[in-house]
């Protein structure tokens, strides 16, 4: 809760750094703990009031880690990173579906517009979650 009271640039830097950790850690099984900590940190953070509004500010930096270039907000960045982690289909990322999709749900009221790239990735996640294999688990 103390982080939410911080100035916007601090919060945006923290979220961007955690998104980078997620994007970098998911292929490495040894970073399993960091991956889960990052996912649950973002879930807890997005549940706080005011965070969604702050994350709806434009993302103007470049982001490494194989994330496609886009023009949008920090929410778009999180959607792209979540997609990258979830489509990887590593056994150690299977337990991240719920926290990452819930974080996306928490941010959805604050994202009236998504970039074209993030919208496509979100539709891809929708197709994956509505597939027979995921629904009949």
C-alpha positions as YAML, in Angstrom:
chain: A
units: angstrom
residues:
- id: 1
  name: UNK
  ca: [0.00, 0.00, 0.00]
- id: 2
  name: UNK
  ca: [2.93, 2.34, 0.62]
- id: 3
  name: UNK
  ca: [4.07, 2.01, -2.98]
- id: 4
  name: UNK
  ca: [0.70, 3.23, -4.22]
- id: 5
  name: UNK
  ca: [1.18, 6.48, -2.27]
- id: 6
  name: UNK
  ca: [4.50, 7.08, -4.06]
- id: 7
  name: UNK
  ca: [4.72, 9.59, -6.91]
- id: 8
  name: UNK
  ca: [3.62, 8.32, -10.32]
- id: 9
  name: UNK
  ca: [7.13, 8.04, -11.83]
- id: 10
  name: UNK
  ca: [8.26, 5.74, -9.01]
- id: 11
  name: UNK
  ca: [5.24, 3.47, -9.43]
- id: 12
  name: UNK
  ca: [5.66, 3.39, -13.22]
- id: 13
  name: UNK
  ca: [9.36, 2.54, -12.88]
- id: 14
  name: UNK
  ca: [8.59, -0.28, -10.45]
- id: 15
  name: UNK
  ca: [5.89, -1.75, -12.68]
- id: 16
  name: UNK
  ca: [8.11, -1.51, -15.76]
- id: 17
  name: UNK
  ca: [10.97, -3.21, -13.87]
- id: 18
  name: UNK
  ca: [8.72, -6.03, -12.64]
- id: 19
  name: UNK
  ca: [7.33, -6.48, -16.17]
- id: 20
  name: UNK
  ca: [10.92, -6.76, -17.41]
- id: 21
  name: UNK
  ca: [11.66, -9.39, -14.74]
- id: 22
  name: UNK
  ca: [8.62, -11.39, -15.86]
- id: 23
  name: UNK
  ca: [9.62, -11.17, -19.50]
- id: 24
  name: UNK
  ca: [13.19, -12.23, -18.76]
- id: 25
  name: UNK
  ca: [12.57, -14.87, -16.09]
- id: 26
  name: UNK
  ca: [9.89, -17.05, -17.70]
- id: 27
  name: UNK
  ca: [12.16, -19.19, -19.92]
- id: 28
  name: UNK
  ca: [14.52, -20.02, -17.03]
- id: 29
  name: UNK
  ca: [13.34, -22.72, -14.66]
- id: 30
  name: UNK
  ca: [15.86, -21.60, -12.02]
- id: 31
  name: UNK
  ca: [14.06, -18.24, -11.78]
- id: 32
  name: UNK
  ca: [10.74, -19.90, -10.94]
- id: 33
  name: UNK
  ca: [10.46, -18.13, -7.58]
- id: 34
  name: UNK
  ca: [11.17, -14.72, -9.08]
- id: 35
  name: UNK
  ca: [8.59, -15.35, -11.78]
- id: 36
  name: UNK
  ca: [5.87, -16.20, -9.28]
- id: 37
  name: UNK
  ca: [6.80, -13.37, -6.93]
- id: 38
  name: UNK
  ca: [6.63, -10.90, -9.81]
- id: 39
  name: UNK
  ca: [3.25, -12.20, -10.99]
- id: 40
  name: UNK
  ca: [1.68, -12.06, -7.54]
- id: 41
  name: UNK
  ca: [3.22, -8.66, -6.84]
- id: 42
  name: UNK
  ca: [1.57, -7.28, -9.98]
- id: 43
  name: UNK
  ca: [-1.71, -8.95, -9.01]
- id: 44
  name: UNK
  ca: [-1.65, -7.32, -5.56]
- id: 45
  name: UNK
  ca: [-0.59, -3.98, -6.99]
- id: 46
  name: UNK
  ca: [-3.31, -3.88, -9.65]
- id: 47
  name: UNK
  ca: [-5.93, -4.54, -6.97]
- id: 48
  name: UNK
  ca: [-5.06, -1.23, -5.27]
- id: 49
  name: UNK
  ca: [-7.19, 1.82, -5.99]
- id: 50
  name: UNK
  ca: [-5.51, 4.41, -8.18]
- id: 51
  name: UNK
  ca: [-2.92, 2.10, -9.69]
- id: 52
  name: UNK
  ca: [-4.97, 1.42, -12.82]
- id: 53
  name: UNK
  ca: [-5.37, 5.14, -13.46]
- id: 54
  name: UNK
  ca: [-1.62, 5.63, -13.06]
- id: 55
  name: UNK
  ca: [-0.84, 2.73, -15.41]
- id: 56
  name: UNK
  ca: [-3.14, 4.21, -18.04]
- id: 57
  name: UNK
  ca: [-0.45, 6.84, -18.73]
- id: 58
  name: UNK
  ca: [1.48, 6.60, -22.01]
- id: 59
  name: UNK
  ca: [4.44, 4.25, -22.19]
- id: 60
  name: UNK
  ca: [7.18, 6.11, -24.03]
- id: 61
  name: UNK
  ca: [10.27, 4.00, -23.30]
- id: 62
  name: UNK
  ca: [11.66, 1.17, -25.34]
- id: 63
  name: UNK
  ca: [11.29, -2.29, -23.84]
- id: 64
  name: UNK
  ca: [13.71, -5.10, -24.62]
- id: 65
  name: UNK
  ca: [12.88, -8.80, -24.20]
- id: 66
  name: UNK
  ca: [11.23, -9.45, -27.54]
- id: 67
  name: UNK
  ca: [8.12, -7.40, -26.87]
- id: 68
  name: UNK
  ca: [6.77, -5.98, -30.16]
- id: 69
  name: UNK
  ca: [6.97, -2.22, -30.48]
- id: 70
  name: UNK
  ca: [3.71, -0.44, -29.75]
- id: 71
  name: UNK
  ca: [2.27, 2.96, -28.99]
- id: 72
  name: UNK
  ca: [0.14, 2.76, -25.90]
- id: 73
  name: UNK
  ca: [0.05, 2.79, -22.13]
- id: 74
  name: UNK
  ca: [1.71, 0.82, -19.36]
- id: 75
  name: UNK
  ca: [-1.39, -1.38, -19.37]
- id: 76
  name: UNK
  ca: [-0.58, -2.31, -22.98]
- id: 77
  name: UNK
  ca: [2.93, -3.23, -21.86]
- id: 78
  name: UNK
  ca: [1.58, -5.53, -19.16]
- id: 79
  name: UNK
  ca: [-0.81, -7.23, -21.60]
- id: 80
  name: UNK
  ca: [2.09, -7.88, -24.00]
- id: 81
  name: UNK
  ca: [4.32, -9.26, -21.25]
- id: 82
  name: UNK
  ca: [1.53, -11.42, -19.83]
- id: 83
  name: UNK
  ca: [0.87, -12.81, -23.30]
- id: 84
  name: UNK
  ca: [4.55, -13.60, -23.80]
- id: 85
  name: UNK
  ca: [4.72, -15.49, -20.50]
- id: 86
  name: UNK
  ca: [1.46, -17.38, -20.90]
- id: 87
  name: UNK
  ca: [1.90, -18.57, -24.48]
- id: 88
  name: UNK
  ca: [5.33, -20.01, -23.67]
- id: 89
  name: UNK
  ca: [3.66, -23.18, -22.32]
- id: 90
  name: UNK
  ca: [6.52, -24.03, -19.99]
- id: 91
  name: UNK
  ca: [5.35, -26.35, -17.20]
- id: 92
  name: UNK
  ca: [6.48, -23.85, -14.55]
- id: 93
  name: UNK
  ca: [4.33, -21.07, -16.03]
- id: 94
  name: UNK
  ca: [1.06, -23.04, -15.89]
- id: 95
  name: UNK
  ca: [0.26, -21.73, -12.41]
- id: 96
  name: UNK
  ca: [0.58, -18.12, -13.60]
- id: 97
  name: UNK
  ca: [-2.61, -18.11, -15.68]
- id: 98
  name: UNK
  ca: [-4.87, -17.09, -12.81]
- id: 99
  name: UNK
  ca: [-2.79, -14.26, -11.29]
- id: 100
  name: UNK
  ca: [-1.88, -12.72, -14.64]
- id: 101
  name: UNK
  ca: [-5.41, -12.90, -16.02]
- id: 102
  name: UNK
  ca: [-6.77, -11.48, -12.76]
- id: 103
  name: UNK
  ca: [-4.27, -8.61, -12.96]
- id: 104
  name: UNK
  ca: [-5.51, -7.96, -16.50]
- id: 105
  name: UNK
  ca: [-9.08, -8.01, -15.22]
- id: 106
  name: UNK
  ca: [-8.17, -5.54, -12.46]
- id: 107
  name: UNK
  ca: [-6.75, -3.14, -15.05]
- id: 108
  name: UNK
  ca: [-9.53, -3.47, -17.61]
- id: 109
  name: UNK
  ca: [-11.73, -0.63, -16.27]
- id: 110
  name: UNK
  ca: [-8.79, 1.76, -16.70]
- id: 111
  name: UNK
  ca: [-7.99, 0.76, -20.27]
- id: 112
  name: UNK
  ca: [-10.77, 2.11, -22.48]
- id: 113
  name: UNK
  ca: [-8.39, 1.83, -25.44]
- id: 114
  name: UNK
  ca: [-5.62, -0.66, -26.05]
- id: 115
  name: UNK
  ca: [-3.02, -0.49, -28.76]
- id: 116
  name: UNK
  ca: [-3.60, -2.61, -31.82]
- id: 117
  name: UNK
  ca: [-0.78, -4.97, -30.81]
- id: 118
  name: UNK
  ca: [-2.11, -5.42, -27.25]
- id: 119
  name: UNK
  ca: [-5.65, -5.98, -28.53]
- id: 120
  name: UNK
  ca: [-4.43, -8.77, -30.80]
- id: 121
  name: UNK
  ca: [-2.53, -10.41, -27.94]
- id: 122
  name: UNK
  ca: [-5.55, -10.12, -25.65]
- id: 123
  name: UNK
  ca: [-7.73, -11.81, -28.29]
- id: 124
  name: UNK
  ca: [-5.12, -14.54, -28.58]
- id: 125
  name: UNK
  ca: [-5.30, -15.10, -24.81]
- id: 126
  name: UNK
  ca: [-9.09, -15.23, -25.06]
- id: 127
  name: UNK
  ca: [-8.87, -17.94, -27.71]
- id: 128
  name: UNK
  ca: [-6.42, -19.88, -25.57]
- id: 129
  name: UNK
  ca: [-8.54, -19.66, -22.41]
- id: 130
  name: UNK
  ca: [-11.74, -20.61, -24.21]
- id: 131
  name: UNK
  ca: [-10.18, -23.65, -25.81]
- id: 132
  name: UNK
  ca: [-11.42, -27.11, -24.93]
- id: 133
  name: UNK
  ca: [-8.17, -28.09, -23.22]
- id: 134
  name: UNK
  ca: [-8.25, -25.17, -20.76]
- id: 135
  name: UNK
  ca: [-12.00, -25.22, -20.09]
- id: 136
  name: UNK
  ca: [-12.18, -28.94, -19.32]
- id: 137
  name: UNK
  ca: [-9.30, -29.10, -16.84]
...
